[in-house]
Amino acid sequence: MSAMNTYSPTTAKTQYVDAGSTRYAYRRIGTQQGIPLVLVHRFRATIDWWDPAFIEALTQEREVILFDNVGIGYTEGAPMSTVEAYASGTVAFIEALGLPQVDLLGWSFGGVVVQGVVLQRPELVRKLIVAGSGSGSAPGMPAIPERVANIMVKPGTDPKDALYLFYPETPAAQAKGVEHFTKIAAGMPPNAPAVSQEAALGQLAAITASLSVPWEQVAANLKKIMQPVLYANGAHDVMIDAFASYAAVQELPNAKLVLYSDAGHAFLFQHLEDFSAEVNAFLRG
């Protein structure tokens, strides 16, 4: 596959690969050289919801692979409700493509999933990027705001809710948020599948269960991750407090933490050029 300079749902064809009884939907963008980067998405998102400019920035140096896990978006199957199941689904997809090793980038719920992948199959992962995520409820970590919890159980998220969840309530950050969601809407394919309410509630159950794991067990698991890890977050993340990133990095043997002081959960799009450069440098090094 030759390198692509732009990304959109029309230039990156949706392909399918079978793993057992599951047919996974995926897109491959960029040059097939070196270790590919597999992206694992957030709560309530499909492959259509990645920011196209972010994908384009990452594909300048490597191949990027986007996919929908079991029961999400274009991939059919019974909705899953544990982090372990989502991690196993990710492993099954990577193996179905015949990839001996990958780099992983997980955003939000995806960040929890990719850490689960490393614990299940450490030899499959070379480097790990955890964006806007955490590793459980660390001692002293602030509770999720009630407004966030109420939005997460809704059947859908309206624009006002989405901006609150992902971007701080400042004019500059909100403008970046409007820009991001406008790009997503412009590139959304006709009749694109949404995440069903059943699948979303399964994801929410997985998130809730991960927050109830004793920190001693979480810390012990983090100490097992020997791969280089880039942790990153926005300092004003209302969904997963940045304290979660700070706590995780203290337990990881080989990690770097990047915080953006004026950003929230979607810092990777608010600071798209800077964060994509961080990712590219981390994977290149």
C-alpha positions as CSV (number, residue, x, y, z in Angstrom):
1,M,0.0,0.0,0.0
2,S,1.4,3.4,-0.9
3,A,1.4,6.2,1.6
4,M,-1.7,8.4,1.7
5,N,-1.3,12.1,2.4
6,T,-5.0,12.5,3.4
7,Y,-7.5,10.5,5.3
8,S,-11.2,10.2,5.0
9,P,-13.7,7.4,5.1
10,T,-13.8,7.6,1.3
11,T,-10.0,7.3,0.8
12,A,-9.5,4.6,3.4
13,K,-11.7,1.6,2.4
14,T,-13.4,-0.3,5.1
15,Q,-12.1,-3.9,5.0
16,Y,-13.1,-7.0,6.9
17,V,-11.2,-9.9,8.5
18,D,-12.6,-13.0,10.2
19,A,-11.4,-14.2,13.6
20,G,-13.5,-17.1,14.8
21,S,-17.1,-16.2,14.5
22,T,-16.4,-12.4,14.4
23,R,-15.9,-10.4,11.2
24,Y,-13.9,-7.3,12.2
25,A,-14.2,-4.0,10.3
26,Y,-11.0,-2.1,9.9
27,R,-9.2,0.6,7.8
28,R,-5.4,0.7,7.1
29,I,-3.9,4.0,6.2
30,G,-0.2,4.9,5.4
31,T,2.8,3.0,4.4
32,Q,3.2,-0.7,5.3
33,Q,6.7,-0.4,6.6
34,G,7.9,-1.1,10.2
35,I,5.6,-1.6,13.1
36,P,2.0,-0.6,12.5
37,L,0.1,1.6,15.0
38,V,-3.3,0.2,16.0
39,L,-5.7,2.7,17.5
40,V,-8.3,1.7,20.1
41,H,-11.2,4.1,20.5
42,R,-13.2,5.7,23.3
43,F,-16.6,5.0,24.8
44,R,-19.4,5.2,22.3
45,A,-17.2,5.7,19.2
46,T,-16.6,3.8,15.9
47,I,-13.8,4.1,13.4
48,D,-15.7,7.0,11.8
49,W,-15.1,9.1,14.9
50,W,-11.3,9.6,14.7
51,D,-10.3,13.1,13.8
52,P,-9.1,13.0,10.2
53,A,-6.3,15.5,10.7
54,F,-5.0,13.5,13.7
55,I,-4.9,10.3,11.6
56,E,-3.2,12.1,8.7
57,A,-0.5,13.4,11.1
58,L,0.2,9.9,12.4
59,T,0.4,8.3,8.9
60,Q,3.3,10.5,7.8
61,E,5.7,8.0,9.2
62,R,3.9,4.7,9.6
63,E,0.8,2.6,8.9
64,V,-2.2,3.3,11.1
65,I,-4.9,0.7,11.6
66,L,-8.4,1.6,12.9
67,F,-10.9,-1.1,13.8
68,D,-14.2,-1.6,15.5
69,N,-14.2,-4.2,18.3
70,V,-16.8,-6.9,18.7
71,G,-20.4,-5.5,18.8
72,I,-19.2,-2.0,18.0
73,G,-20.0,0.0,14.8
74,Y,-19.3,-2.0,11.6
75,T,-18.3,-5.1,13.5
76,E,-21.2,-7.3,14.5
77,G,-21.4,-9.6,17.5
78,A,-22.8,-9.6,21.0
79,P,-21.9,-6.6,23.1
80,M,-19.1,-7.1,25.6
81,S,-19.1,-5.9,29.2
82,T,-15.5,-6.4,30.6
83,V,-12.2,-4.8,29.9
84,E,-10.7,-8.3,29.5
85,A,-13.2,-9.1,26.7
86,Y,-12.3,-5.9,24.9
87,A,-8.6,-6.7,25.3
88,S,-9.1,-10.3,24.0
89,G,-11.1,-8.9,21.0
90,T,-8.2,-6.5,20.2
91,V,-5.7,-9.4,20.4
92,A,-7.9,-11.6,18.1
93,F,-8.2,-8.8,15.6
94,I,-4.4,-8.2,15.5
95,E,-3.7,-11.9,15.1
96,A,-6.3,-12.2,12.4
97,L,-4.3,-9.7,10.4
98,G,-1.2,-11.8,10.9
99,L,0.7,-9.0,12.6
100,P,3.6,-10.4,14.8
101,Q,3.9,-7.1,16.7
102,V,2.2,-3.7,16.9
103,D,2.3,-0.4,18.7
104,L,-0.9,0.5,20.4
105,L,-2.7,3.9,21.1
106,G,-5.8,3.8,23.2
107,W,-7.9,6.9,24.0
108,S,-10.2,7.1,27.0
109,F,-11.8,3.6,27.4
110,G,-9.4,2.5,24.7
111,G,-6.5,3.4,27.0
112,V,-7.8,0.9,29.6
113,V,-8.2,-1.7,26.9
114,V,-4.7,-1.4,25.5
115,Q,-3.2,-1.9,28.9
116,G,-5.2,-5.0,29.2
117,V,-3.8,-6.2,25.9
118,V,-0.3,-5.8,27.1
119,L,-1.1,-7.8,30.2
120,Q,-2.7,-10.6,28.1
121,R,-0.1,-10.7,25.3
122,P,3.0,-8.7,26.2
123,E,5.1,-10.0,23.3
124,L,2.5,-8.6,20.8
125,V,3.1,-5.0,21.8
126,R,6.3,-3.0,21.2
127,K,5.2,0.4,22.6
128,L,2.1,1.7,24.3
129,I,0.4,5.1,24.2
130,V,-2.4,5.8,26.8
131,A,-4.3,9.0,26.1
132,G,-6.9,10.6,28.3
133,S,-7.2,7.4,30.4
134,G,-6.1,5.7,33.6
135,S,-5.6,2.4,35.3
136,G,-8.4,2.2,37.9
137,S,-9.3,4.4,40.8
138,A,-6.1,5.5,42.5
139,P,-6.1,6.6,46.2
140,G,-7.1,10.3,46.3
141,M,-8.4,10.4,42.8
142,P,-11.4,12.8,42.4
143,A,-14.8,11.2,41.8
144,I,-16.4,11.5,38.4
145,P,-18.7,14.5,38.3
146,E,-22.4,13.8,38.5
147,R,-23.0,15.6,35.2
148,V,-20.6,13.2,33.5
149,A,-22.2,10.1,34.9
150,N,-25.7,11.3,33.8
151,I,-24.5,12.0,30.3
152,M,-22.8,8.6,29.9
153,V,-26.1,6.7,30.5
154,K,-28.0,8.7,28.0
155,P,-29.0,7.0,24.7
156,G,-27.2,9.7,22.8
157,T,-25.0,12.8,23.4
158,D,-26.1,16.2,22.1
159,P,-23.5,18.8,21.0
160,K,-23.6,20.7,24.2
161,D,-22.9,17.6,26.3
162,A,-20.1,16.5,23.9
163,L,-18.4,19.9,24.2
164,Y,-18.6,19.7,28.0
165,L,-17.2,16.2,28.1
166,F,-14.2,16.8,25.8
167,Y,-13.2,20.4,26.0
168,P,-12.8,22.9,28.9
169,E,-15.4,25.7,29.1
170,T,-13.1,28.4,27.7
171,P,-13.6,30.3,24.4
172,A,-10.4,28.9,22.9
173,A,-11.0,25.3,23.9
174,Q,-14.7,25.4,22.9
175,A,-13.7,26.8,19.5
176,K,-11.3,23.8,19.0
177,G,-14.1,21.5,20.0
178,V,-16.5,22.9,17.5
179,E,-13.8,22.6,14.8
180,H,-13.2,19.0,15.8
181,F,-16.8,17.9,15.7
182,T,-17.4,19.8,12.5
183,K,-14.6,17.8,10.8
184,I,-16.1,14.6,12.1
185,A,-19.6,15.4,10.8
186,A,-18.2,16.4,7.4
187,G,-16.5,13.1,6.9
188,M,-19.2,10.9,8.4
189,P,-20.3,8.3,5.7
190,P,-24.1,8.1,4.9
191,N,-25.9,5.6,7.1
192,A,-22.8,5.2,9.3
193,P,-23.5,2.8,12.2
194,A,-23.8,4.2,15.7
195,V,-22.8,2.4,18.9
196,S,-26.0,0.7,20.2
197,Q,-27.3,1.5,23.7
198,E,-26.7,-2.1,24.7
199,A,-23.1,-2.0,23.6
200,A,-22.6,1.4,25.3
201,L,-24.0,0.1,28.6
202,G,-21.6,-2.9,28.2
203,Q,-18.7,-0.5,27.9
204,L,-20.0,1.5,30.9
205,A,-20.2,-1.7,32.9
206,A,-16.5,-2.5,32.0
207,I,-15.4,1.0,33.0
208,T,-17.3,0.8,36.3
209,A,-15.8,-2.6,37.1
210,S,-12.3,-1.4,36.3
211,L,-12.7,1.5,38.8
212,S,-13.6,-1.0,41.6
213,V,-10.4,-3.1,41.3
214,P,-8.2,-2.5,44.5
215,W,-5.4,-0.2,43.8
216,E,-2.8,-2.7,45.1
217,Q,-3.8,-5.1,42.3
218,V,-3.8,-2.3,39.7
219,A,-0.3,-1.1,40.7
220,A,1.0,-4.7,40.6
221,N,-0.3,-5.1,37.1
222,L,1.2,-1.8,36.0
223,K,4.6,-3.0,37.3
224,K,4.4,-5.9,34.9
225,I,4.3,-3.6,31.8
226,M,7.9,-3.5,30.7
227,Q,7.2,-1.7,27.3
228,P,7.9,2.0,26.9
229,V,4.7,3.8,27.7
230,L,3.6,7.4,26.8
231,Y,0.8,8.6,29.1
232,A,-0.9,11.9,28.2
233,N,-3.9,13.9,29.4
234,G,-5.5,17.3,29.7
235,A,-5.2,18.9,33.1
236,H,-9.0,19.7,33.0
237,D,-10.3,16.3,32.0
238,V,-13.8,15.9,33.6
239,M,-14.2,12.3,32.4
240,I,-11.0,10.7,33.7
241,D,-9.2,13.1,36.0
242,A,-5.5,13.7,35.1
243,F,-4.6,12.4,38.5
244,A,-5.2,8.9,37.1
245,S,-2.4,9.4,34.6
246,Y,-0.1,10.7,37.3
247,A,-0.8,7.7,39.6
248,A,-0.3,5.2,36.8
249,V,3.1,6.6,35.7
250,Q,4.4,6.3,39.2
251,E,3.9,2.5,39.0
252,L,5.0,1.9,35.4
253,P,8.7,0.9,35.1
254,N,9.3,2.8,31.8
255,A,6.9,5.7,31.2
256,K,6.7,9.4,30.3
257,L,3.8,11.7,31.2
258,V,2.6,14.6,29.2
259,L,0.0,17.0,30.5
260,Y,-1.7,19.9,28.7
261,S,-2.6,22.6,31.1
262,D,-5.5,24.2,29.1
263,A,-7.1,21.0,27.8
264,G,-9.5,18.3,28.7
265,H,-10.4,14.8,27.6
266,A,-9.9,15.6,23.9
267,F,-6.4,17.2,24.4
268,L,-5.1,15.0,21.5
269,F,-7.3,17.0,19.1
270,Q,-7.1,20.4,20.8
271,H,-3.3,20.1,20.6
272,L,-3.3,18.0,17.5
273,E,0.0,19.1,16.0
274,D,1.9,19.0,19.3
275,F,0.5,15.7,20.5
276,S,0.9,13.9,17.1
277,A,4.6,15.1,17.2
278,E,4.9,13.6,20.7
279,V,3.5,10.3,19.4
280,N,5.7,10.2,16.3
281,A,8.8,11.0,18.3
282,F,8.0,8.4,20.9
283,L,7.4,5.7,18.3
284,R,10.4,6.7,16.3
285,G,12.8,6.7,19.3
